[in-house]
Amino acid sequence: MPNQHDILINWAPQETRVAIVENGAVQELHVERTLERGLVGNVYLGKVARVLPGMQSAFIDIGLERAAFLHVADVWHPPQDGETISAARNASAQIPIEKQVFEGQALMVQVIKDPIGTKGARLSTQISIAGRLLVFLPQDDHIGISQRIPPAQREELRARMLNLAGSEGGGFILRTNGEDASDAELGDDIRYLRKAWARIKDASVRLPPQSLLHQDLNLMQRVLRDLVSESTQTIRVDSREQFELLKTFGAEFMPMAAEKLQHYKGERPIFDLFSIDEEIAKAMARRVELKSGGYLIVDQTEALTTVDVNTGGYVGARNFDDTIFKTNLEAAQAIARQLRLRNLGGIIIVDFIDMAREDHREAVLAEFRKQLARDRVKTTAGGFSQLGLVEMTRKRTRESLAHMLCEPCPVCEGKGIVKTARSVAYDIFREILREARQFNPREFRVVASPKVIELFLDEESQHLAGLSEFIGKPVSLQSEAAMAQEQYDIVLL
């Protein structure tokens, strides 16, 4: 049985943060910022403002600053008997847009591309509502299975979906993360999606044009839909207003999850209870300390993530083999947790400390796979390679924590290292020589960071004097505190 856990929700108008805590340790962190929530997926009751036959498109007023844009290819017509979806789309594009929509018409539309710069949002009249495992297509009756699921499993999954969907109408697409879902989980998602569509239809009749009919769930609502399971003990929310809203939403769509909601009234901020802000700071760090004295080094690059395990100061076991084995076992648990905490996806290479014994290798691998199995995101781990590395993949579901909370350093530009003051000083020497061959100024002035200027005045003063003599021109120095160590200017006076 999975370990019991609690969910803590810290709400502020600008940002919502969610932590999943198990045995006092943070396992997962989710962050959503109000200003970074896009419009994609939102369903509006739009009003056709202008039809442009020359561009085969129409401008639709959906209540935003700029009118949104509907192209003829995005006007949905249900497929005829035996017709594929792409054939139906092509047939729709053959009918001129002026024969499909008219000015002043009220039209239900969904945003498929956010507004960028001066361009308005791009729309479609085909509505799709995303759930946790399924996508619901209310205007269609097609059952689709994600192309990423192996062909051998697709037919069996399609048969299951046909059985679960019943005859109430509407089509479904099973997402990749739904391939291992139980009938109960799929049934819950189907009920939620049909309820959401019923609310959209009801709102489209009651509300005036330019109204928002449906918005993709915010992080707090997704907690109830995606993160709550039988092993969730409590969901604590630190805002009375959000607690009431979530309770109302949960009572309608997820009554089982709503029963676990609690309003946190404590004096201390909810994230201080489990030092979660400290955990976030640690999840940004390159080095992760292990309880035994060993440590991990986590390096995230564009192509992959590497995790290196080191014994550090651990000397607890009877002999060296045991020391390595115990450090690797602890590292296996810590790495699985760090992957969840940092939300690292893609290819991950783990360099455990080399183990001489085969049974130790197998035990570490078994422990690592056991810890990875607790992850709600799909992971696959291979065995030890010839070089003693473990290669694994973890599905990318959203941006990693580091990408969300950080940006590349403007000084090192993401390299993680900068040139030493001496390297920069020698670059300046070479640059002065180059300039002296091309120009004939009265004087060269070096403008650089305080550390570089200090080096010129002290250890490199003899070399600077020699250079000045060689080129026959004086070289003056100017310290600029605002400059980074690698920055410098050579001014010709």
BELRARA-V962759 format. One record per residue. RES is the residue in one letter. SS is DSSP state (H for helix, E for strand, L for the rest). NEAR is the number of other ideal C-beta (glycine too) atoms within 10 Angstrom. D_FIRST is the distance of its C-alpha to the first C-alpha in Angstrom with 1 decimal. Layout:
res ss near d_first
RES SS NEAR D_FIRST
RES SS NEAR D_FIRST
This chain:
res ss near d_first
M L 5 0.0
P L 11 3.8
N L 9 6.5
Q L 12 8.9
H E 19 12.0
D E 18 15.6
I E 23 18.1
L E 21 21.7
I E 24 24.6
N E 21 28.0
W E 19 30.7
A E 11 34.3
P L 7 36.9
Q L 8 37.0
E E 14 33.3
T E 21 29.8
R E 20 27.1
V E 21 23.4
A E 25 21.0
I E 20 17.2
V E 20 16.6
E E 17 13.7
N L 8 14.8
G L 9 18.3
A E 13 18.4
V E 22 19.1
Q E 18 16.9
E E 21 18.9
L E 20 22.3
H E 21 24.1
V E 19 27.8
E E 16 30.2
R E 14 33.9
T H 11 36.1
L H 6 39.0
E H 10 37.0
R L 13 35.6
G L 12 37.6
L L 19 39.0
V L 13 37.6
G L 15 35.8
N L 20 37.8
V E 24 39.7
Y E 28 43.2
L E 22 46.0
G E 28 48.7
K E 20 52.5
V E 20 54.5
A E 14 56.9
R E 11 58.8
V E 20 58.8
L E 12 60.1
P H 12 61.4
G H 5 62.5
M H 12 58.9
Q L 15 57.3
S E 21 55.0
A E 28 54.9
F E 20 54.2
I E 26 51.8
D E 17 51.7
I L 25 48.2
G L 14 49.1
L L 17 48.6
E L 6 51.3
R L 13 52.2
A L 18 52.3
A E 25 49.6
F E 19 50.5
L E 27 49.9
H E 15 51.2
V H 20 52.3
A H 13 49.6
D H 20 46.9
V L 23 48.4
W L 17 46.1
H L 16 47.5
P L 15 45.3
P L 17 45.8
Q L 9 48.3
D L 4 47.4
G L 6 46.4
E L 13 46.8
T L 10 44.2
I H 16 43.0
S H 9 45.0
A H 12 48.1
A H 17 47.7
R H 16 47.5
N H 12 50.6
A H 13 52.5
S H 20 51.7
A H 16 53.0
Q H 7 56.3
I L 12 57.1
P L 11 58.7
I H 21 56.7
E H 14 59.7
K H 10 59.3
Q L 17 55.6
V L 19 55.6
F L 12 58.4
E L 12 59.0
G L 9 57.8
Q L 14 55.2
A E 13 51.8
L E 21 49.0
M E 17 45.2
V E 26 44.1
Q E 24 41.1
V E 22 41.3
I E 17 40.5
K E 17 42.0
D L 13 42.3
P L 17 45.9
I E 9 47.2
G L 4 50.4
T L 6 53.1
K E 12 51.2
G L 21 49.6
A L 25 46.2
R E 19 46.0
L E 26 45.1
S E 17 44.2
T L 19 44.7
Q L 21 41.7
I L 20 38.7
S L 18 35.2
I E 21 32.2
A E 16 29.1
G L 21 25.6
R L 19 22.2
L L 21 22.2
L E 25 25.7
V E 18 29.3
F E 22 31.4
L E 23 35.1
P L 19 36.7
Q L 16 40.2
D L 21 39.1
D L 14 37.5
H L 13 36.4
I E 19 32.9
G E 18 32.4
I E 21 29.7
S L 15 29.3
Q L 8 31.7
R L 10 29.2
I L 15 27.0
P L 7 28.5
P H 8 31.2
A H 7 29.7
Q H 12 26.7
R H 16 28.9
E H 10 30.5
E H 10 27.4
L H 18 25.9
R H 15 29.3
A H 11 29.4
R H 15 26.0
M H 21 27.2
L H 11 30.5
N H 10 28.9
L H 16 26.6
A H 20 29.5
G L 9 31.8
S L 5 35.5
E L 7 35.2
G L 12 36.6
G L 18 35.6
G E 19 34.2
F E 27 30.9
I E 18 30.0
L E 23 26.5
R L 20 25.7
T H 13 24.4
N H 17 20.9
G H 22 20.6
E L 17 21.0
D L 9 17.3
A L 19 16.8
S L 8 16.1
D H 11 19.1
A H 9 17.6
E H 15 17.3
L H 23 20.8
G H 13 22.1
D H 19 21.1
D H 24 22.9
I H 21 25.9
R H 13 26.4
Y H 21 26.2
L H 24 28.7
R H 17 31.1
K H 12 31.1
A H 19 31.9
W H 20 34.8
A H 11 36.1
R H 14 36.4
I H 18 38.2
K H 13 40.7
D H 11 41.4
A H 16 42.0
S H 18 44.3
V H 7 46.6
R H 10 46.7
L L 13 46.9
P L 9 50.0
P L 18 50.1
Q L 15 48.8
S E 17 45.7
L E 15 42.1
L E 21 40.2
H E 19 36.7
Q L 13 35.1
D L 16 32.0
L L 20 29.2
N L 16 29.4
L H 19 26.5
M H 22 25.6
Q H 17 25.5
R H 15 23.5
V H 25 20.8
L H 25 20.4
R H 18 20.6
D H 17 18.6
L H 19 16.4
V L 19 15.0
S L 12 11.6
E L 8 9.7
S L 11 8.2
T E 19 12.0
Q E 13 13.7
T E 14 17.3
I E 25 19.6
R E 21 22.7
V E 26 26.0
D L 18 29.0
S L 19 31.6
R H 11 32.7
E H 10 34.3
Q H 16 31.3
F H 21 28.9
E H 13 31.3
L H 15 31.5
L H 25 27.7
K H 16 27.4
T H 11 30.1
F H 18 28.6
G H 23 25.1
A H 13 26.7
E H 13 28.4
F H 20 25.8
M L 20 22.3
P H 10 22.5
M H 13 18.8
A H 22 18.5
A H 18 21.9
E L 12 20.9
K L 17 18.9
L E 21 22.1
Q E 12 24.0
H E 15 27.4
Y L 19 27.5
K L 10 31.0
G L 10 30.9
E L 5 34.0
R L 8 32.4
P L 12 31.2
I H 20 27.5
F H 19 27.0
D H 13 28.8
L L 16 26.1
F L 16 23.9
S L 14 26.9
I H 19 25.7
D H 14 29.2
E H 12 29.4
E H 17 26.2
I H 18 27.9
A H 10 31.0
K H 16 29.1
A H 21 27.4
M H 11 31.1
A L 10 32.2
R L 10 32.8
R E 12 31.9
V E 20 28.5
E E 13 28.7
L L 19 26.1
K L 8 25.8
S L 19 27.5
G L 16 30.6
G L 23 29.9
Y E 19 29.6
L E 21 28.8
I E 14 31.5
V E 20 30.2
D E 12 33.0
Q E 17 32.6
T L 10 35.4
E L 6 36.4
A L 6 35.4
L E 14 32.3
T E 21 30.4
T E 15 30.8
V E 23 28.8
D E 16 30.7
V E 23 29.3
N E 17 31.9
T L 19 32.0
G L 15 34.2
G L 10 35.2
Y L 18 32.4
V L 10 34.1
G L 11 31.6
A L 14 31.2
R L 7 33.9
N L 8 35.0
F H 11 34.9
D H 13 32.5
D H 12 29.9
T H 19 30.5
I H 23 29.9
F H 22 26.7
K H 18 25.1
T H 25 26.3
N H 24 24.8
L H 18 21.4
E H 19 21.4
A H 29 22.9
A H 23 20.1
Q H 14 17.6
A H 21 20.3
I H 23 21.4
A H 24 18.2
R H 19 18.1
Q H 18 21.9
L H 24 21.6
R H 22 19.3
L H 22 21.5
R H 21 24.8
N L 22 23.6
L L 22 25.4
G L 18 25.9
G E 15 28.1
I E 14 28.8
I E 21 27.4
I E 16 29.0
V E 23 27.5
D E 17 30.0
F L 25 28.3
I L 17 30.9
D L 11 32.5
M L 18 31.2
A L 10 33.6
R L 11 31.3
E H 9 29.4
D H 9 26.6
H H 18 26.0
R H 19 26.0
E H 13 23.4
A H 16 21.1
V H 24 21.5
L H 18 20.9
A H 12 17.8
E H 17 16.4
F H 22 17.8
R H 17 16.2
K H 12 12.7
Q H 19 13.3
L H 20 15.0
A L 11 12.2
R L 14 10.5
D L 16 13.9
R L 13 14.5
V L 17 18.0
K L 14 18.7
T E 20 19.4
T E 11 21.1
A E 18 22.1
G E 11 24.9
G E 10 25.8
F E 18 28.4
S L 10 31.7
Q L 5 35.1
L L 8 35.4
G L 12 32.1
L L 14 30.4
V E 22 27.0
E E 15 27.5
M E 21 24.8
T E 15 24.8
R E 22 22.8
K L 14 23.8
R L 12 26.1
T L 11 25.0
R L 13 27.3
E L 13 29.6
S L 18 28.3
L H 20 28.4
A H 15 31.5
H H 12 33.3
M H 15 32.7
L H 14 33.7
C L 10 36.3
E L 8 39.4
P L 10 41.3
C L 12 43.5
P L 8 47.1
V L 11 48.6
C L 14 46.8
E L 10 45.8
G L 10 42.3
K L 9 43.5
G L 10 42.2
I L 6 45.5
V L 15 49.1
K L 14 52.4
T L 14 53.8
A H 20 56.8
R H 13 59.0
S H 13 57.9
V H 20 58.8
A H 23 62.1
Y H 13 63.0
D H 15 62.1
I H 24 64.6
F H 17 67.3
R H 10 67.0
E H 15 67.0
I H 19 70.2
L H 12 71.9
R H 11 71.0
E H 16 72.4
A H 18 75.5
R H 8 76.5
Q H 7 76.3
F L 10 77.6
N L 10 80.2
P L 14 79.0
R L 8 80.7
E E 12 77.4
F E 23 73.7
R E 15 71.3
V E 22 67.7
V E 17 65.2
A E 27 61.8
S L 20 59.0
P H 13 60.1
K H 15 58.5
V H 28 60.4
I H 20 63.7
E H 16 63.3
L H 20 63.0
F H 20 66.3
L H 11 68.0
D L 8 67.0
E L 12 65.9
E L 19 67.0
S H 11 70.2
Q H 8 72.4
H H 13 70.9
L H 19 71.3
A H 11 75.0
G H 10 75.6
L H 19 74.1
S H 16 76.3
E H 9 79.4
F H 11 78.6
I H 14 78.4
G L 8 81.2
K L 19 79.3
P E 12 77.8
V E 19 74.0
S E 12 72.9
L E 16 69.3
Q E 11 67.4
S E 16 64.1
E L 15 61.7
A L 6 58.7
A L 6 57.0
M L 17 56.9
A L 15 53.9
Q L 18 54.5
E L 18 55.0
Q L 14 57.3
Y E 19 61.1
D E 13 64.3
I E 16 67.7
V E 12 70.5
L E 14 74.0
L L 10 76.6
